């Protein structure tokens, strides 16, 4: 079993910055991919950024403002968020593809989310 726990959310003024963290724990052999998703009130969950094999991908709405990174030794994912806008307000969720045992199937896990509120 694997757990993902997000942290770092909070209330920030427009133009401000935050760094979100996602710590993975449990039975982990390898993590092939990790990502951040968000869900704003009344909207569907959407991809924010992903990292896999050293490459990164971002939603168009966050390019140039958000940076995803991963500390593989600590099984921790980060999202540096700069120049926050009110439309960034959402619950941010961590997601990971995890192999718990060698040659076993990859399982996908979600964290419970951390709330980011951007308001003046």
Secondary structure, DSSP 8 states (H G I E B T S, - for coil): -EEEEEE--EEE-TT--EEEEEEEEES-SEEEEEEEEEE-TTS--EEEEEEETTEEEE-TTTTTTEEEEEEGGGTEEEEEE-S--GGG-EEEEEEEEEE-STT--EEEEE---EEEEE--
